[in-house]
Amino acid sequence: YSQFEITFAIAMLYFTWVQAEPIVLETGVGGLLDCTNIVKNVKACVFTSIGFDHMTVLGDTVEKIAAQKAGIAKPGASLICSPDCGEVLFRLLNDYADRTGKTHFPIVPDTAHETAFRELECDAAHTMFYYLGDVYRTGMGGRYQISNALTAIEAAKALWSEYSVTTEAIQRGLAETYVPGRMQILSEKPLILLDGAHNRDGILRLAEMLREKAVSPAVGIIGMTHADAADYAAQTLGACFDSVLCVDGFTPNAMPAETLCCLFEKYGCHAQSVPLSEALTAAGNRCSGSSGCSIVICGSLYLASWFLNNKE
């Protein structure tokens, strides 16, 4: 048995002891063959965006990965699909809904009609938007958080008649929720942003936020593992930074900093290898004398964890 399967069994035993209800479960990898899929009394199945991750297990195409994700759909459960889940997964879920005749809640806000959805604010610290008559604010930055929030809103709505979930409770939950290491602001002056983006989807979302909000000039502190999308990160994030400081030593599987430097240099971004413990000081020195300079730490959740555990 894997560590995840053992801890899942422990969690289910604990939930039984305390008679927890409702329970929110996140699949470990995929869905169809995941141990969380043994649970059958399901009120809502939630599907987020499809990314190229864990491909050795889930498959190397969008179609294969989507089929694994769609495997958690259950008869009688509401199917909730995020706005950016992708056409392939959306089609699979629609087919399932048609076959079973069960309720399906596709979330694709028509942004052309402001009566349904309207973005109000979006920056590195938070987002604010209007959706079906109410205004919501997230405690995390980046435009992609709006998609996450819409998905959470519809998931809560699928349960609110049974569990008395109110709009006010949803609004408060979104505003107060944050995930450490995900678009986390460690300092405002200078701006130090920490994000564990390591796969193609996460890297793209981070790059979009940096470009849209013109976080410049910016110095990147980047460390990645051999399993991460390092070449894609160098190509995509390299254009967002004035320079990059590459690090290793935050996890045994870390890619050598010199190797990561070569990738960023290949795409025209000035890169330098520095000791992990000196990276933040070195980045601060590069920012000194530059008005509005920011520091972005990214590339791995292990790296994010190291900085969170070692910050003063």
N, C-alpha and C positions, 0 to 999 in steps of 0.2 A: 504494500500500500504506500501511496505517496504521502508526504507530510500534509498536503492540502486535504486529502481524504481522511486522514486521522484527525486533524483539527476540526474538519466538518462534522465528523461523527461526535466529537466531544461537544461541539456547539449545539447540535441537535439534541443531545442528551440534556444539556443545560436548559435549552429552551423548553423541554418537556417538564423538567423539574419546576421551573418558575412559571410555567403555563403562559409563556410569552405569546402575545397576539396583538397586532399582526407581526410577521417576521419578514424582513427584507433580506433576500439572498442574492449574492452576486456570483455568477459562474466563475470557476477557476480559469479554465481555458476552453473557449468555444461554447458549447452548449449541449449538442446532441449526445456526446459521450461523457459529459461532465457528471461528477457524482452528485451535484446539486439537482440534477434532473430526476432523481428518484422521488422527489417531492411531487405529489399529484394534486393535492388540494390547493390549487393556485388561483388567486383572484385576478392577477394581472401579470402579464409577461412584457417586459420592457426591452426594447431593442435600440441600441445607440449606433453610432456610425461604424462602418466597416473599415478597418485599417489592416495593413499588411504587417502582421505581428504573429509570432508563434507559428510561422508557416510550415515548419517541419511536422507539426501536429495537425494543423487545420487545413493545409493545402496551399498551393502557390498561385491560386487565381481567386478573383473576387467571387466567382460562382461557387467554388469549393468552400471558401470561408463563410459565405452567406448561408450555405446549406447547413453548415455546422451551427451557426448562430440561430438559425430558424428552428433548430431542433428542440428548443425549449418551449415552443408553442404548445398550449394545453387546451383540450376541449373545455368550454365553459369559462375560459379566462379571457379578459379583455387583452387585445394585442395592441401595444402602444409603440409606435415607430417614430423615432426622432426625425426632425426635418431633414437631417443630413445622413440618414441611414443608407441611402443609395438605392438606385433603381432596382438592382438585382434582388436585394433583400426585401424591398417593398413589394415586388412582384410575387416572391415566394410566400410572403405573409398574406397577400390578397388571395392567392390561390388557396391557401389553407383555410382562410375565412370563408371562401365560397364553398369549399368542400364540406366544412363542418357546420356552416350556417350560424356561426357564432359571432358575437359582437366584435367589431374591429374599430379601433380609434386611430386612424392614420393622422399624424400631425404634420401637416404641410401648410403652415400659415401663408395665405396669399398676400405677400408683401406689396402687391400692386393695389390692394384695397386697404386703406388705413383704418377702415371700420373694424377690421379683424386684428391687425398687427401693425405696430409702428415702433421702430427703434427711437429712443429718446436720448440716451447718453451711452458712451462706451469709451473707456480708457483702461489703463493698466490696473486701476484699483477696483473698479466696479462697472456694472452695466445697468441700464434702466430701460424698460420698454413697456409699451401698452399692448395688452392682449385681451380681446373679447370683453372690453368694458372695464378692465382693472389695470392698474399700474404696478409693476413688479421691479424690484431692485435686487441685484445679486451682490454678494460680498466678495466676489472674485472678478478679476478683469479679463478682457479679451472678448471679441465678438462671438466666439464659439460658445461662450457661457450662456448666451441667449438660447441657443439650440438646446443645451443641457437643461436650462431652466424650463423651457416649454415642455420638454419631455417629462420632467418632474411634476409640473403642474397637471398634466393630463393623467399621470400615474396616480396622483393624489385624488383627482376627480373621480377616477374609477373606483376609489375606495370610500369616498366621503359620505355616501348615504349609509353605509354600514358602520363606519367608525366616526361619524360626525366631524369630518374634516371641513374646516371653514376656509374661505378665501383669506381671511386675516391670518390664520395659522400658516398657510402656504406662503404668504408674503413675508411673514416673520422668519420662517424657516429658510427661505432663499437668502434673505438679507444677512442672516447670522451664520450661514454655512460657509466653511472654507476648508480646503484640503491642503495641509502642509506640503510645501514643495511643488505646488501647482500655481504658477503665476503669483507667487507670494512676494510681497514687498518687504524686504528686510530693513530698508532704510529709505527715507525720502530725500535727504540731503547729505551726500549725493544719493540719487536713486539707485538702489541695488535690488534687482529683480531676480528671484530664484524660481526656476522652472525645470521640472524633471523630464522635459521632452527628450525622447530618445528614439522613438520610431518615426516613420515617415509622416504619419498623421499629426502627431504631436509637434514635430519639428515644423511642419507647414503652418500649423496654427500659431506657433510662436513667431515665426517669420512674418506672417500676416499682421499680427498685432504690432510688431516692431515697425513695419513699413507704414501701416495705417496711422499710427500715432507718432510717427517721426521721432522715435527715441534715438536721438543722434546729437553729437557723436557718442558712440557706444563702444565699450570694451567688453569683449566676451571672455569669460572663464569657462572653458569647456573640457569635460572629461567624459569618455565613453567606454563601454565594454566591447569585447569582440562580437557580441551578439547584437549590438545596436547598429542603426543605419548611419554609420560614420561618413561614408562618401556622400550620401544624400544631405547630411547635416552640413558638411563642408561646402557643398555646392549651393545649398539653400540659405544657410545662415551666414555664410561668408560675405555675401553682399550686404548684410545688415549691420556689419561691424566695421569700425575703423581698423581694429586689430584684435587678435585673439591670443589669449594665454592658455596653453594646453597643459593639462595636469593628469597625473595618474596616482596610484597608491591609495585610492579611496575604497577599493574592493580588489580581491585577488585576481579577478578576471578583467581588470582595467586594461584598456588598450594603451600601449606605451605612448607617452606624451609626444615623443619625437615622430612616431608614425602618424599621429593625428595632425601634427604640425605640417607634415608633408602633404596631407590631403588638402588642408586649407590653403597652403601655398600653391597647390596645383590649380586652384580656382581663383587665384589672384588676391587672396586675403593674407595680409602680413600676420604671421603666427610665430610664437616663441614658446619654448618649453620652460616651465618654471616649477619649483617645488610646490606641492599642494599647500603647505603651511604658509607660503609666502605669496600665494596668488592674489589674495585680496589686497595686500599692501602694494604689490606691483601694479595692480589695476588702478588703485587709488593714485599712485604716482603718475600714471599715464593720464589720468583725468585732471590732475592738478593744473590749475591755470586755464582750464577749458570750461567755459560757462555752459551749464546744463548737461555736462557729461554724465553718462549713466553706465552702470556695470550690470551685465546680465550673466548669471551663472546658470548653465544648462548642460544637457547632454546625457544625464543619467539620474535616475531616482536614487541610486547609491551615492552619487555625488551630492545631490540635494540633501540626503540624510546626513552626510558627513558635515556639511556646512551648518545644518541645523543643530547637530550635536556638539559642534565645536565653536559656535558663535559665542561671543562674550556677552 
